[in-house]
């Protein structure tokens, strides 16, 4: 079993990465193979809306997202981690979500994987970031795990939050426990849907 944590922070060793690393310690304790993938220093270009990936299962944009696609497919559980900038997830997090429209293709599906969330803010915006990431997890037919949300500012600040660090550790353990359940979304509802019944004629 493999648990992948994606740090969508431009800081390689900021509070988001610290909490994700703690979650992976919890997952590792339960016997999982773990990996922390940082977007810091990576090149993730924006989606250009061509939509050819829906047919081919491949994104034509060649950048570091190609490496991340493979890691996403190999993982049994994925923890999305983001700092909050201007009251929502960081632009790096939104960029990978937009580029993961390729997961509409059956060969690239994230269905039945477990999804967890870590978010860190200095002020407002935690609820918005967690809500939007949860919506992404659910729309991909993944099994939602818990979330960890922290108020912290300077790098390393989150280490002082003992209960928060424990919650991150337990999130990792929970990811493994949920992945072990071998959840399967009902096949008849697996087709990607854009607006869940709100289409007009």
C-alpha positions in Angstrom: 0.0 0.0 0.0 1.3 3.5 -0.8 0.2 6.8 0.6 1.3 9.9 -1.4 1.3 13.4 0.2 1.4 16.4 -2.2 2.7 19.6 -0.7 1.3 22.4 -2.9 3.4 25.1 -1.1 6.1 27.1 -2.8 8.1 26.6 0.4 9.8 23.2 0.5 10.0 23.0 4.3 7.1 25.2 5.4 4.3 24.3 7.8 2.3 22.4 5.1 5.2 20.1 4.4 5.7 19.6 8.2 2.2 18.5 8.7 2.2 16.2 5.7 5.5 14.6 6.9 3.8 13.9 10.2 0.8 12.3 8.5 3.2 10.1 6.5 4.9 9.0 9.8 1.4 7.8 10.9 0.9 6.0 7.6 4.3 4.4 7.8 3.7 3.2 11.3 0.7 1.3 9.9 2.9 -0.4 7.3 2.4 1.8 4.3 5.0 2.9 1.8 5.0 6.7 1.8 6.2 9.6 -0.3 6.1 13.3 0.2 6.0 15.1 -3.2 6.7 18.8 -3.1 5.7 21.2 -5.8 8.3 23.6 -4.6 10.7 24.3 -7.6 8.5 22.3 -10.0 7.0 23.6 -13.2 3.3 23.0 -13.4 1.8 25.0 -16.3 -1.9 25.9 -16.3 -4.4 23.8 -18.1 -5.1 25.3 -21.6 -8.6 23.8 -21.8 -8.0 21.8 -25.0 -9.9 18.8 -23.5 -8.1 16.3 -25.7 -7.1 14.4 -22.6 -10.8 13.2 -22.3 -10.2 11.2 -25.4 -6.5 10.2 -25.2 -6.0 10.0 -21.4 -2.8 12.0 -21.9 -2.1 15.7 -21.3 -0.1 17.3 -24.1 1.6 19.8 -21.8 5.0 18.4 -21.0 6.2 19.6 -17.6 6.6 18.2 -14.0 2.9 17.2 -14.0 3.8 14.2 -16.1 5.8 12.8 -13.2 3.0 13.5 -10.7 0.4 11.8 -12.9 2.3 8.5 -12.5 2.7 8.9 -8.7 -1.1 9.6 -8.4 -1.9 6.5 -10.3 0.4 4.3 -8.2 -0.9 5.6 -4.8 -3.7 4.0 -2.8 -4.2 7.2 -0.8 -3.5 10.8 -1.6 -3.2 13.7 0.9 -3.5 17.1 -0.6 -1.7 19.8 1.4 -1.9 23.5 0.8 -1.1 26.8 2.5 -3.9 29.4 2.3 -3.0 32.5 0.2 -5.6 35.2 -0.2 -8.3 33.2 1.5 -8.1 29.9 -0.4 -5.8 27.2 -1.6 -2.4 28.2 -3.1 -2.2 28.7 -6.9 0.0 25.6 -7.1 -2.9 23.4 -5.7 -5.4 24.9 -8.1 -3.0 24.3 -11.0 -2.7 20.6 -10.3 -6.4 20.2 -9.8 -7.1 21.9 -13.2 -4.5 19.7 -14.8 -6.1 16.6 -13.3 -9.0 16.9 -15.6 -7.2 14.1 -17.4 -8.5 11.8 -14.6 -11.9 11.9 -16.4 -10.3 9.2 -18.7 -10.8 5.7 -17.4 -7.1 4.9 -17.7 -6.3 7.8 -15.4 -9.0 7.5 -12.9 -8.5 8.2 -9.2 -11.7 6.5 -8.3 -11.7 4.3 -5.1 -8.5 5.9 -3.8 -8.6 7.6 -0.4 -8.2 11.4 -0.2 -7.1 13.4 2.8 -6.5 17.1 3.3 -4.0 19.3 5.1 -4.4 23.1 5.1 -2.5 25.8 6.9 -3.5 29.5 7.1 -2.3 32.6 8.9 -5.8 34.0 9.1 -9.1 33.5 7.1 -9.5 30.9 4.4 -9.1 27.5 6.0 -12.8 26.5 5.5 -12.7 27.6 1.8 -9.6 25.6 1.0 -10.8 22.5 2.8 -14.3 22.7 1.2 -12.9 23.1 -2.3 -10.4 20.2 -1.9 -13.1 18.0 -0.5 -15.3 18.8 -3.5 -12.5 17.7 -5.8 -12.0 14.4 -3.9 -15.7 13.6 -4.0 -16.1 14.5 -7.7 -13.2 12.1 -8.5 -15.2 9.2 -6.8 -12.5 9.0 -4.1 -13.2 8.0 -0.5 -12.8 11.1 1.7 -10.7 10.8 4.8 -10.3 13.4 7.5 -8.7 16.8 7.2 -6.2 18.7 9.3 -6.5 22.5 9.4 -4.0 24.7 11.3 -3.4 28.4 12.0 0.3 29.0 11.7 2.5 31.6 10.1 6.3 31.4 10.2 7.9 28.2 9.0 8.0 25.7 11.9 5.2 27.4 13.8 2.9 24.4 13.4 5.3 22.2 15.5 4.1 24.1 18.6 0.6 22.9 18.0 0.8 19.5 19.7 -2.8 18.5 19.1 -2.6 19.5 15.5 0.6 17.4 15.0 -1.2 14.5 16.6 -4.2 15.0 14.3 -1.8 14.9 11.3 -0.2 11.7 12.5 -3.7 10.1 13.0 -4.7 11.3 9.5 -1.9 9.1 8.1 -3.0 6.2 10.1 -6.6 6.7 9.0 -5.6 6.8 5.4 -4.1 3.3 5.7 -7.1 2.0 7.5 -9.5 3.3 4.9 -7.4 2.1 2.0 -7.4 -1.3 3.5 -11.2 -1.4 3.3 -10.9 -1.6 -0.5 -13.7 0.8 -1.2 -15.3 0.5 -4.6 -17.6 3.2 -6.0 -20.7 1.6 -7.7 -19.8 1.0 -11.3 -23.1 2.3 -12.7 -22.3 5.8 -11.3 -18.6 6.0 -12.4 -19.1 8.1 -15.5 -17.8 11.6 -14.9 -20.5 14.2 -14.5 -20.0 17.9 -14.8 -22.9 19.5 -12.9 -24.7 16.5 -11.3 -28.1 16.8 -12.8 -28.2 20.6 -13.3 -27.8 20.6 -17.1 -30.5 22.3 -19.1 -31.7 21.2 -22.5 
